[in-house]
């Protein structure tokens, strides 16, 4: 019976901030933006809002809500996300 050759898998323990691990310039800011964006997403979903309704409530246009819903917060500042 042939034996399978076992491969060793190497890994490195993460820091707890994926943005720091992959080399973002301001990883703490990016992690905060991700957390706040997730909370906005959860609130929109829990209230069963359309993107247009959410946009009216947040003071942004529907395409910007669409970006948030896909975790694309790049054009938003932390302050703007918190205001939302």
GIVEN-V49636 format. One record per run of one state. SS is the DSSP state (@ for helix, = for strand, . for the rest). FROM is the first residue (numbers start at 1). TO is the last residue. If there is no record, write none. Layout:
BEGIN
ss->{SS;SS}
from->{FROM;FROM}
to->{TO;TO}
END
This chain:
BEGIN
ss->{.;@;.;@;.;@;.;@;.;@;.}
from->{1;18;22;27;47;51;59;62;70;78;84}
to->{17;21;26;46;50;58;61;69;77;83;84}
END
